[in-house]
């Protein structure tokens, strides 16, 4: 097993989640709950005309690792496309599964390395990304219906 799971860096990130408020009149929204750990994440998005993330609102109920993951996402997601978010989520998921050696290249992703050996925490770590991806999908569905 790796070293301490809840490192000082993880705890620092967990208490510094940006965009931690729901948005009024979002283009898309999603609320997901992990069946594995019970973590819950709600994500609201406002997109630009070119479908880039313009504004993000998060509501997080998760362990420190899920909160730290949400903080990393919140710091980096603005200005990104759905494809970019999906790529980062895919890389992080592959790392947690043991398929790749790095959790990704966004700042602070390396703080999640200690969680690789703790499979029960993987769902909480990935949940913020899954909620944001689902909110992008909700925005696309609403746009198609309009």
N, C-alpha and C positions, 0 to 999 in steps of 0.2 A: 504494500500500500504506500501511497505517497505521503507527504507531510501533512501538516495541519490543513483541514478543509476550510475552516472559517478564518482565513488569514486577516491580518489588519487591512490589507488592500481590498479584500472582498467586503469587509465591514464598512470601509470608507466609501466604496462604490454604492453599497446597499442604502446608505443614508443620503446619497446625492443624485437621486433619479431626477433628470430634467423632464419637463413637460408632464408633470404629475398632476394633471387636472383634466377633466372631461371637457370637450369642446362644444360650444353652442353651434348648432347647424352644421355638423360635419358632412363631408361628401360620402363618407363610409364609416361604418362602425362594426366592431365585433367584440364579443365577450366569450372567452374560452376558459374552460376549467380542465385541469389535468386529472384524469381518473387515477393516475399513479400516486400522486402526492397531495391532491386537493388544492394546489395552487390555482389562483384565478387571476386572469389579466383581461382588462378591457382596453381597447384601442380605438381612438377616433382619429380620422384623417381628413385633412383638407389638401387637395391636390392642385397643382398648377394645370394650365391648359395642355401642357405636354406630359401630363400624368406623373410629374415628380412630386415628392412629398413636400408640401408647403408648410403644413402645421400638423402637430401630433399632440394628442391628449392620451395620457395613460392613467390607468387605475390598477394598482398592483397589490395583490394579496398573496405573497409567496415567501419562501424562506430567504435567507440572506443571499444565497446563490442566485435565485430567481430575480431578486431585487438588483443584484449586481449586474446580471445579464441585461435587465431592463435599462439600467443606467448606461451601459455601453451602447445599447441600441439607441436610446434617447439622445445620446451625445452625437451619434454619427448618422442617423437616418434622414435628417432634414436635407432635402435636395436630391435624394436618391430615388431611383426608379424601383418598381416592383421587381424587375429582373435582378437588380443589384442586391436588394434585400433578400430575395430568394437564394442568390448565390452565397451570400454570407451565412444564411441559415443552413444551407447545404454543407458548407465547409465546416461549420461548427458541429453539426450533427455527425458528419463523417469523422471528425476528431474524437467526439465522445464515444463513437462506436469502435474506434481504434483503426479506422481505415487510412487516416492521414496523421502526420506527426504534429501539425500545427492547428490551433483552433481558429485561425484566421489572421488577417493582417490589420484589422481595426485596432486602434489604440486600446489598451487594457484587456484585450482578448486573452493575453497570456496569463492574466490573473485567474482564469477559469481552468487552467491546466490541472490543478489539484483535484478537481471534481471528476476527472476522467474515470477514476477507479470507483466512483460512487454512483452506480447506475440508477439508484433510487432518486437521485437529484437531477438526472438528465432532462426529464420532462419539464421541471421548473425552469431550467436554464433555456430550453428551446421555446417555452410557451410565449414569451414576449414577441419573438419573431413570428411565431405562428399566428398570434392575434393581429399583428400588424399586416401580415400577408392576407389574412381573412378580411381585414378592414379595407385593404386595397380592392379585393374581389367584390366586396359589398358596394364600393364606390363605382366600380365598373358595371355592376348589375343595375344600379340606379341610373347611371348615365345611359345605358342601353334602353332602359324603359322610358326615358324622358323623350 
